[in-house]
């Protein structure tokens, strides 16, 4: 599973982990992704969506 939101395309970011001595190490920041049963083109499909898209109401969730 790619760590990318299928609605907005939000993915992994690269950032620096900075120590007290100002040493910089690369770290990866992952988005908060959830697997959701949603209605896509009139059919129920399981998609990977970030929580900000869920809160904004961009996803029509399927009733189980």
PDBQT receptor file of N, H, CA, C and O in Angstrom, charges set to zero:
ATOM      1  N   UNK A   1       0.845  -1.180   0.000  1.00  0.00    +0.000 N 
ATOM      2  CA  UNK A   1       0.000   0.000   0.000  1.00  0.00    +0.000 C 
ATOM      3  C   UNK A   1       0.886   1.237   0.000  1.00  0.00    +0.000 C 
ATOM      4  O   UNK A   1       1.716   1.406   0.894  1.00  0.00    +0.000 OA
ATOM      5  N   UNK A   2       0.718   2.095  -0.989  1.00  0.00    +0.000 N 
ATOM      6  H   UNK A   2       0.045   1.958  -1.714  1.00  0.00    +0.000 HD
ATOM      7  CA  UNK A   2       1.445   3.356  -1.013  1.00  0.00    +0.000 C 
ATOM      8  C   UNK A   2       0.876   4.280   0.052  1.00  0.00    +0.000 C 
ATOM      9  O   UNK A   2      -0.334   4.319   0.271  1.00  0.00    +0.000 OA
ATOM     10  N   UNK A   3       1.738   5.008   0.699  1.00  0.00    +0.000 N 
ATOM     11  H   UNK A   3       2.722   4.977   0.521  1.00  0.00    +0.000 HD
ATOM     12  CA  UNK A   3       1.299   5.907   1.775  1.00  0.00    +0.000 C 
ATOM     13  C   UNK A   3       0.888   7.247   1.185  1.00  0.00    +0.000 C 
ATOM     14  O   UNK A   3       1.524   8.272   1.427  1.00  0.00    +0.000 OA
ATOM     15  N   UNK A   4      -0.200   7.219   0.396  1.00  0.00    +0.000 N 
ATOM     16  H   UNK A   4      -0.717   6.387   0.199  1.00  0.00    +0.000 HD
ATOM     17  CA  UNK A   4      -0.705   8.406  -0.275  1.00  0.00    +0.000 C 
ATOM     18  C   UNK A   4      -2.227   8.419  -0.159  1.00  0.00    +0.000 C 
ATOM     19  O   UNK A   4      -2.880   7.391  -0.337  1.00  0.00    +0.000 OA
ATOM     20  N   UNK A   5      -2.779   9.584   0.139  1.00  0.00    +0.000 N 
ATOM     21  H   UNK A   5      -2.248  10.419   0.284  1.00  0.00    +0.000 HD
ATOM     22  CA  UNK A   5      -4.239   9.746   0.186  1.00  0.00    +0.000 C 
ATOM     23  C   UNK A   5      -4.777   9.692  -1.241  1.00  0.00    +0.000 C 
ATOM     24  O   UNK A   5      -4.235  10.341  -2.136  1.00  0.00    +0.000 OA
ATOM     25  N   UNK A   6      -5.844   8.919  -1.454  1.00  0.00    +0.000 N 
ATOM     26  H   UNK A   6      -6.285   8.392  -0.728  1.00  0.00    +0.000 HD
ATOM     27  CA  UNK A   6      -6.405   8.779  -2.794  1.00  0.00    +0.000 C 
ATOM     28  C   UNK A   6      -7.301   9.950  -3.178  1.00  0.00    +0.000 C 
ATOM     29  O   UNK A   6      -7.708  10.056  -4.335  1.00  0.00    +0.000 OA
ATOM     30  N   UNK A   7      -7.615  10.830  -2.233  1.00  0.00    +0.000 N 
ATOM     31  H   UNK A   7      -7.284  10.744  -1.293  1.00  0.00    +0.000 HD
ATOM     32  CA  UNK A   7      -8.448  11.994  -2.527  1.00  0.00    +0.000 C 
ATOM     33  C   UNK A   7      -7.584  13.217  -2.846  1.00  0.00    +0.000 C 
ATOM     34  O   UNK A   7      -7.725  13.812  -3.914  1.00  0.00    +0.000 OA
ATOM     35  N   UNK A   8      -6.696  13.591  -1.932  1.00  0.00    +0.000 N 
ATOM     36  H   UNK A   8      -6.581  13.107  -1.064  1.00  0.00    +0.000 HD
ATOM     37  CA  UNK A   8      -5.933  14.828  -2.098  1.00  0.00    +0.000 C 
ATOM     38  C   UNK A   8      -4.484  14.600  -2.522  1.00  0.00    +0.000 C 
ATOM     39  O   UNK A   8      -3.811  15.546  -2.932  1.00  0.00    +0.000 OA
ATOM     40  N   UNK A   9      -3.989  13.361  -2.432  1.00  0.00    +0.000 N 
ATOM     41  H   UNK A   9      -4.536  12.593  -2.100  1.00  0.00    +0.000 HD
ATOM     42  CA  UNK A   9      -2.622  13.085  -2.844  1.00  0.00    +0.000 C 
ATOM     43  C   UNK A   9      -1.569  13.372  -1.793  1.00  0.00    +0.000 C 
ATOM     44  O   UNK A   9      -0.376  13.392  -2.094  1.00  0.00    +0.000 OA
ATOM     45  N   UNK A  10      -2.006  13.594  -0.551  1.00  0.00    +0.000 N 
ATOM     46  H   UNK A  10      -2.975  13.578  -0.306  1.00  0.00    +0.000 HD
ATOM     47  CA  UNK A  10      -1.049  13.856   0.521  1.00  0.00    +0.000 C 
ATOM     48  C   UNK A  10      -0.195  12.617   0.758  1.00  0.00    +0.000 C 
ATOM     49  O   UNK A  10      -0.717  11.506   0.846  1.00  0.00    +0.000 OA
ATOM     50  N   UNK A  11       1.130  12.811   0.862  1.00  0.00    +0.000 N 
ATOM     51  H   UNK A  11       1.554  13.713   0.790  1.00  0.00    +0.000 HD
ATOM     52  CA  UNK A  11       2.028  11.675   1.007  1.00  0.00    +0.000 C 
ATOM     53  C   UNK A  11       3.098  11.926   2.058  1.00  0.00    +0.000 C 
ATOM     54  O   UNK A  11       2.938  12.772   2.938  1.00  0.00    +0.000 OA
ATOM     55  N   UNK A  12       4.191  11.180   1.954  1.00  0.00    +0.000 N 
ATOM     56  H   UNK A  12       4.321  10.493   1.239  1.00  0.00    +0.000 HD
ATOM     57  CA  UNK A  12       5.277  11.232   2.921  1.00  0.00    +0.000 C 
ATOM     58  C   UNK A  12       6.089  12.508   2.719  1.00  0.00    +0.000 C 
ATOM     59  O   UNK A  12       6.352  12.911   1.586  1.00  0.00    +0.000 OA
ATOM     60  N   UNK A  13       6.491  13.152   3.840  1.00  0.00    +0.000 N 
ATOM     61  H   UNK A  13       6.277  12.825   4.760  1.00  0.00    +0.000 HD
ATOM     62  CA  UNK A  13       7.345  14.335   3.800  1.00  0.00    +0.000 C 
ATOM     63  C   UNK A  13       8.690  13.992   4.417  1.00  0.00    +0.000 C 
ATOM     64  O   UNK A  13       8.770  13.183   5.341  1.00  0.00    +0.000 OA
ATOM     65  N   UNK A  14       9.741  14.607   3.905  1.00  0.00    +0.000 N 
ATOM     66  H   UNK A  14       9.676  15.264   3.154  1.00  0.00    +0.000 HD
ATOM     67  CA  UNK A  14      11.075  14.443   4.460  1.00  0.00    +0.000 C 
ATOM     68  C   UNK A  14      11.386  15.674   5.297  1.00  0.00    +0.000 C 
ATOM     69  O   UNK A  14      11.200  16.806   4.849  1.00  0.00    +0.000 OA
ATOM     70  N   UNK A  15      11.865  15.441   6.531  1.00  0.00    +0.000 N 
ATOM     71  H   UNK A  15      12.016  14.522   6.895  1.00  0.00    +0.000 HD
ATOM     72  CA  UNK A  15      12.175  16.540   7.437  1.00  0.00    +0.000 C 
ATOM     73  C   UNK A  15      13.478  16.232   8.160  1.00  0.00    +0.000 C 
ATOM     74  O   UNK A  15      14.034  15.142   8.024  1.00  0.00    +0.000 OA
ATOM     75  N   UNK A  16      13.953  17.195   8.925  1.00  0.00    +0.000 N 
ATOM     76  H   UNK A  16      13.501  18.080   9.036  1.00  0.00    +0.000 HD
ATOM     77  CA  UNK A  16      15.171  17.018   9.691  1.00  0.00    +0.000 C 
ATOM     78  C   UNK A  16      14.842  16.778  11.145  1.00  0.00    +0.000 C 
ATOM     79  O   UNK A  16      13.984  17.453  11.715  1.00  0.00    +0.000 OA
ATOM     80  N   UNK A  17      15.525  15.814  11.751  1.00  0.00    +0.000 N 
ATOM     81  H   UNK A  17      16.222  15.266  11.288  1.00  0.00    +0.000 HD
ATOM     82  CA  UNK A  17      15.458  15.567  13.182  1.00  0.00    +0.000 C 
ATOM     83  C   UNK A  17      16.668  16.287  13.773  1.00  0.00    +0.000 C 
ATOM     84  O   UNK A  17      17.799  15.841  13.580  1.00  0.00    +0.000 OA
ATOM     85  N   UNK A  18      16.450  17.405  14.497  1.00  0.00    +0.000 N 
ATOM     86  H   UNK A  18      15.531  17.767  14.653  1.00  0.00    +0.000 HD
ATOM     87  CA  UNK A  18      17.533  18.260  14.957  1.00  0.00    +0.000 C 
ATOM     88  C   UNK A  18      17.792  17.991  16.431  1.00  0.00    +0.000 C 
ATOM     89  O   UNK A  18      16.887  18.107  17.258  1.00  0.00    +0.000 OA
ATOM     90  N   UNK A  19      19.032  17.629  16.758  1.00  0.00    +0.000 N 
ATOM     91  H   UNK A  19      19.766  17.534  16.086  1.00  0.00    +0.000 HD
ATOM     92  CA  UNK A  19      19.405  17.341  18.141  1.00  0.00    +0.000 C 
ATOM     93  C   UNK A  19      19.790  18.634  18.858  1.00  0.00    +0.000 C 
ATOM     94  O   UNK A  19      19.817  19.706  18.253  1.00  0.00    +0.000 OA
ATOM     95  N   UNK A  20      20.084  18.521  20.145  1.00  0.00    +0.000 N 
ATOM     96  H   UNK A  20      20.062  17.651  20.636  1.00  0.00    +0.000 HD
ATOM     97  CA  UNK A  20      20.493  19.682  20.948  1.00  0.00    +0.000 C 
ATOM     98  C   UNK A  20      21.824  20.236  20.447  1.00  0.00    +0.000 C 
ATOM     99  O   UNK A  20      22.069  21.438  20.542  1.00  0.00    +0.000 OA
ATOM    100  N   UNK A  21      22.681  19.373  19.916  1.00  0.00    +0.000 N 
ATOM    101  H   UNK A  21      22.482  18.396  19.839  1.00  0.00    +0.000 HD
ATOM    102  CA  UNK A  21      23.965  19.801  19.363  1.00  0.00    +0.000 C 
ATOM    103  C   UNK A  21      23.836  20.252  17.906  1.00  0.00    +0.000 C 
ATOM    104  O   UNK A  21      24.842  20.449  17.225  1.00  0.00    +0.000 OA
ATOM    105  N   UNK A  22      22.604  20.414  17.432  1.00  0.00    +0.000 N 
ATOM    106  H   UNK A  22      21.786  20.254  17.985  1.00  0.00    +0.000 HD
ATOM    107  CA  UNK A  22      22.273  20.881  16.080  1.00  0.00    +0.000 C 
ATOM    108  C   UNK A  22      22.737  19.903  15.001  1.00  0.00    +0.000 C 
ATOM    109  O   UNK A  22      23.010  20.307  13.871  1.00  0.00    +0.000 OA
ATOM    110  N   UNK A  23      22.827  18.611  15.352  1.00  0.00    +0.000 N 
ATOM    111  H   UNK A  23      22.606  18.283  16.271  1.00  0.00    +0.000 HD
ATOM    112  CA  UNK A  23      23.071  17.580  14.347  1.00  0.00    +0.000 C 
ATOM    113  C   UNK A  23      21.753  17.296  13.644  1.00  0.00    +0.000 C 
ATOM    114  O   UNK A  23      20.709  17.186  14.287  1.00  0.00    +0.000 OA
ATOM    115  N   UNK A  24      21.805  17.178  12.322  1.00  0.00    +0.000 N 
ATOM    116  H   UNK A  24      22.653  17.267  11.800  1.00  0.00    +0.000 HD
ATOM    117  CA  UNK A  24      20.581  16.997  11.550  1.00  0.00    +0.000 C 
ATOM    118  C   UNK A  24      20.549  15.618  10.910  1.00  0.00    +0.000 C 
ATOM    119  O   UNK A  24      21.466  15.237  10.182  1.00  0.00    +0.000 OA
ATOM    120  N   UNK A  25      19.483  14.876  11.188  1.00  0.00    +0.000 N 
ATOM    121  H   UNK A  25      18.739  15.185  11.779  1.00  0.00    +0.000 HD
ATOM    122  CA  UNK A  25      19.254  13.559  10.600  1.00  0.00    +0.000 C 
ATOM    123  C   UNK A  25      17.940  13.598   9.837  1.00  0.00    +0.000 C 
ATOM    124  O   UNK A  25      16.966  14.201  10.288  1.00  0.00    +0.000 OA
ATOM    125  N   UNK A  26      17.921  12.954   8.686  1.00  0.00    +0.000 N 
ATOM    126  H   UNK A  26      18.712  12.464   8.320  1.00  0.00    +0.000 HD
ATOM    127  CA  UNK A  26      16.694  12.912   7.896  1.00  0.00    +0.000 C 
ATOM    128  C   UNK A  26      15.684  11.987   8.564  1.00  0.00    +0.000 C 
ATOM    129  O   UNK A  26      16.047  10.915   9.048  1.00  0.00    +0.000 OA
ATOM    130  N   UNK A  27      14.434  12.393   8.594  1.00  0.00    +0.000 N 
ATOM    131  H   UNK A  27      14.139  13.264   8.201  1.00  0.00    +0.000 HD
ATOM    132  CA  UNK A  27      13.354  11.549   9.093  1.00  0.00    +0.000 C 
ATOM    133  C   UNK A  27      12.178  11.669   8.133  1.00  0.00    +0.000 C 
ATOM    134  O   UNK A  27      12.071  12.636   7.378  1.00  0.00    +0.000 OA
ATOM    135  N   UNK A  28      11.307  10.682   8.173  1.00  0.00    +0.000 N 
ATOM    136  H   UNK A  28      11.394   9.897   8.786  1.00  0.00    +0.000 HD
ATOM    137  CA  UNK A  28      10.129  10.665   7.312  1.00  0.00    +0.000 C 
ATOM    138  C   UNK A  28       8.900  10.910   8.166  1.00  0.00    +0.000 C 
ATOM    139  O   UNK A  28       8.728  10.275   9.207  1.00  0.00    +0.000 OA
ATOM    140  N   UNK A  29       8.044  11.827   7.734  1.00  0.00    +0.000 N 
ATOM    141  H   UNK A  29       8.183  12.343   6.889  1.00  0.00    +0.000 HD
ATOM    142  CA  UNK A  29       6.791  12.114   8.424  1.00  0.00    +0.000 C 
ATOM    143  C   UNK A  29       5.652  11.563   7.575  1.00  0.00    +0.000 C 
ATOM    144  O   UNK A  29       5.483  11.948   6.418  1.00  0.00    +0.000 OA
ATOM    145  N   UNK A  30       4.875  10.660   8.162  1.00  0.00    +0.000 N 
ATOM    146  H   UNK A  30       5.012  10.347   9.102  1.00  0.00    +0.000 HD
ATOM    147  CA  UNK A  30       3.806   9.988   7.440  1.00  0.00    +0.000 C 
ATOM    148  C   UNK A  30       2.461  10.654   7.729  1.00  0.00    +0.000 C 
ATOM    149  O   UNK A  30       2.218  11.071   8.861  1.00  0.00    +0.000 OA
ATOM    150  N   UNK A  31       1.584  10.762   6.727  1.00  0.00    +0.000 N 
ATOM    151  H   UNK A  31       1.782  10.423   5.807  1.00  0.00    +0.000 HD
ATOM    152  CA  UNK A  31       0.250  11.291   6.970  1.00  0.00    +0.000 C 
ATOM    153  C   UNK A  31      -0.604  10.266   7.721  1.00  0.00    +0.000 C 
ATOM    154  O   UNK A  31      -0.325   9.068   7.680  1.00  0.00    +0.000 OA
ATOM    155  N   UNK A  32      -1.636  10.741   8.400  1.00  0.00    +0.000 N 
ATOM    156  H   UNK A  32      -1.863  11.715   8.434  1.00  0.00    +0.000 HD
ATOM    157  CA  UNK A  32      -2.540   9.875   9.141  1.00  0.00    +0.000 C 
ATOM    158  C   UNK A  32      -3.570   9.323   8.156  1.00  0.00    +0.000 C 
ATOM    159  O   UNK A  32      -4.577   9.970   7.869  1.00  0.00    +0.000 OA
ATOM    160  N   UNK A  33      -3.306   8.119   7.642  1.00  0.00    +0.000 N 
ATOM    161  H   UNK A  33      -2.488   7.593   7.874  1.00  0.00    +0.000 HD
ATOM    162  CA  UNK A  33      -4.162   7.500   6.629  1.00  0.00    +0.000 C 
ATOM    163  C   UNK A  33      -5.034   6.423   7.252  1.00  0.00    +0.000 C 
ATOM    164  O   UNK A  33      -4.602   5.695   8.146  1.00  0.00    +0.000 OA
ATOM    165  N   UNK A  34      -6.268   6.332   6.769  1.00  0.00    +0.000 N 
ATOM    166  H   UNK A  34      -6.619   6.923   6.043  1.00  0.00    +0.000 HD
ATOM    167  CA  UNK A  34      -7.229   5.338   7.233  1.00  0.00    +0.000 C 
ATOM    168  C   UNK A  34      -7.785   4.608   6.016  1.00  0.00    +0.000 C 
ATOM    169  O   UNK A  34      -8.004   5.209   4.964  1.00  0.00    +0.000 OA
ATOM    170  N   UNK A  35      -8.012   3.297   6.172  1.00  0.00    +0.000 N 
ATOM    171  H   UNK A  35      -7.834   2.809   7.026  1.00  0.00    +0.000 HD
ATOM    172  CA  UNK A  35      -8.694   2.528   5.122  1.00  0.00    +0.000 C 
ATOM    173  C   UNK A  35     -10.195   2.598   5.391  1.00  0.00    +0.000 C 
ATOM    174  O   UNK A  35     -10.662   2.192   6.455  1.00  0.00    +0.000 OA
ATOM    175  N   UNK A  36     -10.946   3.116   4.419  1.00  0.00    +0.000 N 
ATOM    176  H   UNK A  36     -10.567   3.445   3.555  1.00  0.00    +0.000 HD
ATOM    177  CA  UNK A  36     -12.362   3.419   4.608  1.00  0.00    +0.000 C 
ATOM    178  C   UNK A  36     -13.158   2.799   3.476  1.00  0.00    +0.000 C 
ATOM    179  O   UNK A  36     -12.740   2.828   2.318  1.00  0.00    +0.000 OA
ATOM    180  N   UNK A  37     -14.320   2.234   3.821  1.00  0.00    +0.000 N 
ATOM    181  H   UNK A  37     -14.660   2.210   4.761  1.00  0.00    +0.000 HD
ATOM    182  CA  UNK A  37     -15.264   1.794   2.794  1.00  0.00    +0.000 C 
ATOM    183  C   UNK A  37     -16.047   3.026   2.351  1.00  0.00    +0.000 C 
ATOM    184  O   UNK A  37     -16.791   3.613   3.136  1.00  0.00    +0.000 OA
ATOM    185  N   UNK A  38     -15.876   3.409   1.101  1.00  0.00    +0.000 N 
ATOM    186  H   UNK A  38     -15.272   2.933   0.463  1.00  0.00    +0.000 HD
ATOM    187  CA  UNK A  38     -16.497   4.631   0.598  1.00  0.00    +0.000 C 
ATOM    188  C   UNK A  38     -17.225   4.336  -0.705  1.00  0.00    +0.000 C 
ATOM    189  O   UNK A  38     -16.975   3.324  -1.359  1.00  0.00    +0.000 OA
ATOM    190  N   UNK A  39     -18.121   5.232  -1.066  1.00  0.00    +0.000 N 
ATOM    191  H   UNK A  39     -18.323   6.055  -0.534  1.00  0.00    +0.000 HD
ATOM    192  CA  UNK A  39     -18.856   5.118  -2.321  1.00  0.00    +0.000 C 
ATOM    193  C   UNK A  39     -18.092   5.895  -3.386  1.00  0.00    +0.000 C 
ATOM    194  O   UNK A  39     -17.957   7.116  -3.303  1.00  0.00    +0.000 OA
ATOM    195  N   UNK A  40     -17.587   5.160  -4.404  1.00  0.00    +0.000 N 
ATOM    196  H   UNK A  40     -17.697   4.169  -4.471  1.00  0.00    +0.000 HD
ATOM    197  CA  UNK A  40     -16.828   5.757  -5.495  1.00  0.00    +0.000 C 
ATOM    198  C   UNK A  40     -17.509   5.372  -6.792  1.00  0.00    +0.000 C 
ATOM    199  O   UNK A  40     -17.608   4.188  -7.114  1.00  0.00    +0.000 OA
ATOM    200  N   UNK A  41     -17.983   6.362  -7.543  1.00  0.00    +0.000 N 
ATOM    201  H   UNK A  41     -17.904   7.324  -7.282  1.00  0.00    +0.000 HD
ATOM    202  CA  UNK A  41     -18.696   6.145  -8.814  1.00  0.00    +0.000 C 
ATOM    203  C   UNK A  41     -19.899   5.225  -8.643  1.00  0.00    +0.000 C 
ATOM    204  O   UNK A  41     -20.181   4.398  -9.510  1.00  0.00    +0.000 OA
ATOM    205  N   UNK A  42     -20.608   5.369  -7.527  1.00  0.00    +0.000 N 
ATOM    206  H   UNK A  42     -20.380   6.041  -6.822  1.00  0.00    +0.000 HD
ATOM    207  CA  UNK A  42     -21.811   4.588  -7.284  1.00  0.00    +0.000 C 
ATOM    208  C   UNK A  42     -21.581   3.195  -6.740  1.00  0.00    +0.000 C 
ATOM    209  O   UNK A  42     -22.548   2.470  -6.508  1.00  0.00    +0.000 OA
ATOM    210  N   UNK A  43     -20.327   2.788  -6.526  1.00  0.00    +0.000 N 
ATOM    211  H   UNK A  43     -19.542   3.378  -6.714  1.00  0.00    +0.000 HD
ATOM    212  CA  UNK A  43     -20.017   1.462  -6.011  1.00  0.00    +0.000 C 
ATOM    213  C   UNK A  43     -19.219   1.590  -4.716  1.00  0.00    +0.000 C 
ATOM    214  O   UNK A  43     -18.505   2.571  -4.505  1.00  0.00    +0.000 OA
ATOM    215  N   UNK A  44     -19.352   0.590  -3.860  1.00  0.00    +0.000 N 
ATOM    216  H   UNK A  44     -19.932  -0.207  -4.031  1.00  0.00    +0.000 HD
ATOM    217  CA  UNK A  44     -18.616   0.570  -2.601  1.00  0.00    +0.000 C 
ATOM    218  C   UNK A  44     -17.207   0.063  -2.869  1.00  0.00    +0.000 C 
ATOM    219  O   UNK A  44     -17.009  -0.995  -3.466  1.00  0.00    +0.000 OA
ATOM    220  N   UNK A  45     -16.234   0.844  -2.413  1.00  0.00    +0.000 N 
ATOM    221  H   UNK A  45     -16.395   1.704  -1.928  1.00  0.00    +0.000 HD
ATOM    222  CA  UNK A  45     -14.839   0.504  -2.651  1.00  0.00    +0.000 C 
ATOM    223  C   UNK A  45     -14.046   0.861  -1.402  1.00  0.00    +0.000 C 
ATOM    224  O   UNK A  45     -14.374   1.829  -0.717  1.00  0.00    +0.000 OA
ATOM    225  N   UNK A  46     -13.009   0.093  -1.101  1.00  0.00    +0.000 N 
ATOM    226  H   UNK A  46     -12.742  -0.694  -1.657  1.00  0.00    +0.000 HD
ATOM    227  CA  UNK A  46     -12.148   0.381   0.048  1.00  0.00    +0.000 C 
ATOM    228  C   UNK A  46     -10.982   1.244  -0.436  1.00  0.00    +0.000 C 
ATOM    229  O   UNK A  46     -10.197   0.819  -1.283  1.00  0.00    +0.000 OA
ATOM    230  N   UNK A  47     -10.876   2.463   0.110  1.00  0.00    +0.000 N 
ATOM    231  H   UNK A  47     -11.514   2.808   0.798  1.00  0.00    +0.000 HD
ATOM    232  CA  UNK A  47      -9.840   3.394  -0.315  1.00  0.00    +0.000 C 
ATOM    233  C   UNK A  47      -9.039   3.872   0.895  1.00  0.00    +0.000 C 
ATOM    234  O   UNK A  47      -9.485   3.762   2.037  1.00  0.00    +0.000 OA
ATOM    235  N   UNK A  48      -7.859   4.399   0.624  1.00  0.00    +0.000 N 
ATOM    236  H   UNK A  48      -7.496   4.489  -0.303  1.00  0.00    +0.000 HD
ATOM    237  CA  UNK A  48      -6.993   4.953   1.653  1.00  0.00    +0.000 C 
ATOM    238  C   UNK A  48      -7.134   6.467   1.632  1.00  0.00    +0.000 C 
ATOM    239  O   UNK A  48      -6.870   7.112   0.617  1.00  0.00    +0.000 OA
ATOM    240  N   UNK A  49      -7.560   7.038   2.780  1.00  0.00    +0.000 N 
ATOM    241  H   UNK A  49      -7.775   6.515   3.604  1.00  0.00    +0.000 HD
ATOM    242  CA  UNK A  49      -7.881   8.457   2.856  1.00  0.00    +0.000 C 
ATOM    243  C   UNK A  49      -7.226   9.052   4.085  1.00  0.00    +0.000 C 
ATOM    244  O   UNK A  49      -7.164   8.402   5.129  1.00  0.00    +0.000 OA
ATOM    245  N   UNK A  50      -6.725  10.302   3.976  1.00  0.00    +0.000 N 
ATOM    246  H   UNK A  50      -6.775  10.830   3.128  1.00  0.00    +0.000 HD
ATOM    247  CA  UNK A  50      -6.171  10.973   5.141  1.00  0.00    +0.000 C 
ATOM    248  C   UNK A  50      -7.320  11.503   6.005  1.00  0.00    +0.000 C 
ATOM    249  O   UNK A  50      -8.427  11.722   5.515  1.00  0.00    +0.000 OA
ATOM    250  N   UNK A  51      -7.045  11.702   7.272  1.00  0.00    +0.000 N 
ATOM    251  H   UNK A  51      -6.145  11.524   7.671  1.00  0.00    +0.000 HD
ATOM    252  CA  UNK A  51      -8.084  12.110   8.215  1.00  0.00    +0.000 C 
ATOM    253  C   UNK A  51      -8.572  13.528   7.954  1.00  0.00    +0.000 C 
ATOM    254  O   UNK A  51      -9.707  13.858   8.299  1.00  0.00    +0.000 OA
ATOM    255  N   UNK A  52      -7.741  14.374   7.353  1.00  0.00    +0.000 N 
ATOM    256  H   UNK A  52      -6.819  14.106   7.073  1.00  0.00    +0.000 HD
ATOM    257  CA  UNK A  52      -8.209  15.734   7.053  1.00  0.00    +0.000 C 
ATOM    258  C   UNK A  52      -9.286  15.705   5.970  1.00  0.00    +0.000 C 
ATOM    259  O   UNK A  52     -10.208  16.520   6.007  1.00  0.00    +0.000 OA
ATOM    260  N   UNK A  53      -9.190  14.787   5.008  1.00  0.00    +0.000 N 
ATOM    261  H   UNK A  53      -8.441  14.126   4.978  1.00  0.00    +0.000 HD
ATOM    262  CA  UNK A  53     -10.245  14.643   3.993  1.00  0.00    +0.000 C 
ATOM    263  C   UNK A  53     -11.521  14.086   4.612  1.00  0.00    +0.000 C 
ATOM    264  O   UNK A  53     -12.622  14.469   4.215  1.00  0.00    +0.000 OA
ATOM    265  N   UNK A  54     -11.381  13.182   5.584  1.00  0.00    +0.000 N 
ATOM    266  H   UNK A  54     -10.487  12.871   5.907  1.00  0.00    +0.000 HD
ATOM    267  CA  UNK A  54     -12.562  12.654   6.274  1.00  0.00    +0.000 C 
ATOM    268  C   UNK A  54     -13.279  13.752   7.046  1.00  0.00    +0.000 C 
ATOM    269  O   UNK A  54     -14.507  13.829   7.015  1.00  0.00    +0.000 OA
ATOM    270  N   UNK A  55     -12.520  14.607   7.744  1.00  0.00    +0.000 N 
ATOM    271  H   UNK A  55     -11.522  14.544   7.769  1.00  0.00    +0.000 HD
ATOM    272  CA  UNK A  55     -13.120  15.679   8.527  1.00  0.00    +0.000 C 
ATOM    273  C   UNK A  55     -13.773  16.727   7.655  1.00  0.00    +0.000 C 
ATOM    274  O   UNK A  55     -14.782  17.314   8.046  1.00  0.00    +0.000 OA
ATOM    275  N   UNK A  56     -13.214  16.975   6.470  1.00  0.00    +0.000 N 
ATOM    276  H   UNK A  56     -12.395  16.498   6.152  1.00  0.00    +0.000 HD
ATOM    277  CA  UNK A  56     -13.760  17.982   5.564  1.00  0.00    +0.000 C 
ATOM    278  C   UNK A  56     -15.006  17.487   4.832  1.00  0.00    +0.000 C 
ATOM    279  O   UNK A  56     -15.721  18.275   4.213  1.00  0.00    +0.000 OA
ATOM    280  N   UNK A  57     -15.263  16.182   4.904  1.00  0.00    +0.000 N 
ATOM    281  H   UNK A  57     -14.682  15.542   5.407  1.00  0.00    +0.000 HD
ATOM    282  CA  UNK A  57     -16.436  15.634   4.237  1.00  0.00    +0.000 C 
ATOM    283  C   UNK A  57     -16.242  15.369   2.765  1.00  0.00    +0.000 C 
ATOM    284  O   UNK A  57     -17.219  15.324   2.017  1.00  0.00    +0.000 OA
ATOM    285  N   UNK A  58     -15.010  15.192   2.324  1.00  0.00    +0.000 N 
ATOM    286  H   UNK A  58     -14.217  15.229   2.931  1.00  0.00    +0.000 HD
ATOM    287  CA  UNK A  58     -14.735  14.924   0.918  1.00  0.00    +0.000 C 
ATOM    288  C   UNK A  58     -15.033  13.480   0.551  1.00  0.00    +0.000 C 
ATOM    289  O   UNK A  58     -15.028  13.130  -0.629  1.00  0.00    +0.000 OA
ATOM    290  N   UNK A  59     -15.295  12.624   1.556  1.00  0.00    +0.000 N 
ATOM    291  H   UNK A  59     -15.298  12.907   2.515  1.00  0.00    +0.000 HD
ATOM    292  CA  UNK A  59     -15.510  11.195   1.331  1.00  0.00    +0.000 C 
ATOM    293  C   UNK A  59     -16.935  10.842   1.732  1.00  0.00    +0.000 C 
ATOM    294  O   UNK A  59     -17.374  11.179   2.832  1.00  0.00    +0.000 OA
ATOM    295  N   UNK A  60     -17.659  10.163   0.844  1.00  0.00    +0.000 N 
ATOM    296  H   UNK A  60     -17.302   9.889  -0.049  1.00  0.00    +0.000 HD
ATOM    297  CA  UNK A  60     -18.996   9.661   1.149  1.00  0.00    +0.000 C 
ATOM    298  C   UNK A  60     -18.829   8.232   1.647  1.00  0.00    +0.000 C 
ATOM    299  O   UNK A  60     -18.591   7.324   0.851  1.00  0.00    +0.000 OA
ATOM    300  N   UNK A  61     -18.954   8.021   2.964  1.00  0.00    +0.000 N 
ATOM    301  H   UNK A  61     -19.148   8.759   3.611  1.00  0.00    +0.000 HD
ATOM    302  CA  UNK A  61     -18.738   6.698   3.549  1.00  0.00    +0.000 C 
ATOM    303  C   UNK A  61     -19.913   5.780   3.266  1.00  0.00    +0.000 C 
ATOM    304  O   UNK A  61     -21.064   6.213   3.226  1.00  0.00    +0.000 OA
ATOM    305  N   UNK A  62     -19.604   4.500   3.069  1.00  0.00    +0.000 N 
ATOM    306  H   UNK A  62     -18.668   4.148   3.101  1.00  0.00    +0.000 HD
ATOM    307  CA  UNK A  62     -20.622   3.490   2.796  1.00  0.00    +0.000 C 
ATOM    308  C   UNK A  62     -21.170   2.963   4.120  1.00  0.00    +0.000 C 
ATOM    309  O   UNK A  62     -20.428   2.822   5.092  1.00  0.00    +0.000 OA
ATOM    310  N   UNK A  63     -22.461   2.675   4.155  1.00  0.00    +0.000 N 
ATOM    311  H   UNK A  63     -23.064   2.790   3.366  1.00  0.00    +0.000 HD
ATOM    312  CA  UNK A  63     -23.110   2.132   5.337  1.00  0.00    +0.000 C 
ATOM    313  C   UNK A  63     -22.980   0.611   5.273  1.00  0.00    +0.000 C 
ATOM    314  O   UNK A  63     -23.305  -0.014   4.264  1.00  0.00    +0.000 OA
ATOM    315  N   UNK A  64     -22.499   0.034   6.369  1.00  0.00    +0.000 N 
ATOM    316  H   UNK A  64     -22.235   0.541   7.189  1.00  0.00    +0.000 HD
ATOM    317  CA  UNK A  64     -22.298  -1.426   6.365  1.00  0.00    +0.000 C 
ATOM    318  C   UNK A  64     -23.509  -2.174   6.877  1.00  0.00    +0.000 C 
ATOM    319  O   UNK A  64     -23.496  -3.403   6.934  1.00  0.00    +0.000 OA
TER     320      UNK A  64
